[in-house]
């Protein structure tokens, strides 16, 4: 008979380990833990994505959570306004289809081109409206 790896652990330790797994998934820092989001209440979670493939996450999570993020700061730092608009529009068209997506940068906007931030905002206002 195979023993469970959790056998003999105190309940407090098991709870803390489970909470850590859920928090890792909520932050979606570990792509293979994206499916853990499906254990959380549907429609009650905002999952902020950083470097996780948002398109793959959407395939897995569908409309279970609201996805946020995935506009790379590097794009805002080095890209053109047209590059930013194309990326944001693709996110809105694919990830936002049917609802459940919030446009957001991956990280700090301290060192980005102001024109690229304006392009992100303008594109979001133009295309990020649910009708």
C-alpha positions as CSV (number, residue, x, y, z in Angstrom):
1,X,0.0,0.0,0.0
2,X,1.4,3.4,-1.0
3,X,1.5,6.1,1.7
4,X,0.3,9.6,1.0
5,X,3.1,12.2,1.1
6,X,0.8,14.2,3.5
7,X,0.3,11.3,5.9
8,X,1.4,12.3,9.4
9,X,1.7,16.0,8.7
10,X,-0.1,18.3,11.1
11,X,-3.3,19.8,9.8
12,X,-1.9,23.3,10.2
13,X,1.0,22.4,7.9
14,X,-1.3,20.9,5.3
15,X,-3.5,24.0,5.3
16,X,-0.5,26.3,4.9
17,X,0.9,24.2,2.0
18,X,-2.5,24.2,0.3
19,X,-2.9,28.0,0.8
20,X,0.6,28.5,-0.7
21,X,-0.3,26.4,-3.8
22,X,-3.5,28.5,-4.3
23,X,-1.6,31.8,-3.9
24,X,1.0,30.7,-6.3
25,X,-1.8,29.9,-8.8
26,X,-3.6,33.1,-8.1
27,X,-0.5,35.0,-9.0
28,X,0.0,32.6,-11.9
29,X,3.8,32.6,-11.5
30,X,4.0,28.9,-12.2
31,X,2.3,28.1,-15.5
32,X,1.7,24.4,-14.7
33,X,-0.3,25.5,-11.7
34,X,-2.8,27.5,-13.8
35,X,-5.4,24.7,-13.6
36,X,-5.5,25.1,-9.8
37,X,-7.5,28.2,-10.5
38,X,-10.4,25.9,-11.5
39,X,-10.6,24.9,-7.8
40,X,-11.5,28.4,-6.8
41,X,-15.0,29.8,-6.9
42,X,-16.1,30.7,-10.5
43,X,-16.4,34.4,-11.2
44,X,-14.8,35.5,-7.9
45,X,-11.1,35.7,-8.8
46,X,-9.0,38.2,-10.6
47,X,-5.9,36.4,-11.9
48,X,-3.1,38.9,-12.6
49,X,-0.7,37.5,-15.2
50,X,2.9,38.4,-15.5
51,X,5.0,36.1,-17.7
52,X,2.5,33.3,-18.0
53,X,1.2,32.7,-21.6
54,X,-2.1,34.4,-21.2
55,X,-3.5,32.8,-24.4
56,X,-2.8,29.3,-22.9
57,X,-4.2,30.4,-19.6
58,X,-7.4,31.5,-21.3
59,X,-7.7,28.1,-23.0
60,X,-7.5,26.4,-19.7
61,X,-9.5,28.7,-17.5
62,X,-12.1,29.9,-20.1
63,X,-14.5,32.1,-18.2
64,X,-13.7,30.7,-14.7
65,X,-11.7,33.8,-13.6
66,X,-11.1,37.3,-14.8
67,X,-7.7,37.6,-16.3
68,X,-5.6,40.8,-16.0
69,X,-2.3,41.9,-17.5
70,X,0.2,40.7,-20.0
71,X,1.2,43.9,-21.7
72,X,5.0,43.7,-21.4
73,X,6.9,46.7,-20.0
74,X,9.6,46.0,-22.5
75,X,7.1,46.6,-25.3
76,X,6.1,49.9,-23.7
77,X,9.8,50.8,-23.3
78,X,11.1,49.9,-26.7
79,X,8.2,49.4,-29.1
80,X,6.3,51.8,-31.2
81,X,2.8,53.1,-30.5
82,X,1.6,50.9,-33.3
83,X,3.2,47.9,-31.8
84,X,1.5,48.6,-28.5
85,X,-1.9,49.1,-30.1
86,X,-1.6,45.9,-32.1
87,X,-0.7,43.9,-28.9
88,X,-3.4,45.4,-26.8
89,X,-6.0,44.9,-29.5
90,X,-5.0,41.2,-29.9
91,X,-5.4,40.8,-26.1
92,X,-8.8,42.4,-26.1
93,X,-10.0,40.5,-29.2
94,X,-8.8,37.1,-28.0
95,X,-8.6,37.2,-24.2
96,X,-11.4,39.7,-23.7
97,X,-13.8,37.9,-26.0
98,X,-17.0,37.5,-24.1
99,X,-15.8,39.4,-21.0
100,X,-13.4,38.6,-18.2
101,X,-10.3,40.5,-19.1
102,X,-8.7,43.7,-17.7
103,X,-5.9,45.3,-19.8
104,X,-2.8,45.9,-17.6
105,X,0.9,46.1,-17.8
106,X,3.1,43.3,-16.5
107,X,5.0,45.5,-14.2
108,X,6.2,49.0,-13.4
109,X,5.6,51.8,-16.0
110,X,8.4,54.0,-14.5
111,X,10.7,53.9,-17.6
112,X,8.3,53.5,-20.5
113,X,7.7,55.9,-23.4
114,X,4.8,58.2,-22.5
115,X,3.4,57.9,-26.0
116,X,3.2,54.1,-25.6
117,X,1.3,54.4,-22.4
118,X,-1.1,56.8,-24.2
119,X,-1.4,54.3,-27.0
120,X,-2.3,51.5,-24.5
121,X,-5.0,53.7,-22.9
122,X,-6.4,55.0,-26.2
123,X,-6.6,51.4,-27.6
124,X,-8.2,50.1,-24.5
125,X,-10.8,52.9,-24.6
126,X,-11.5,52.2,-28.2
127,X,-11.6,48.4,-28.3
128,X,-12.0,47.4,-24.6
129,X,-15.8,48.1,-24.4
130,X,-18.2,45.2,-24.0
131,X,-21.3,45.8,-26.2
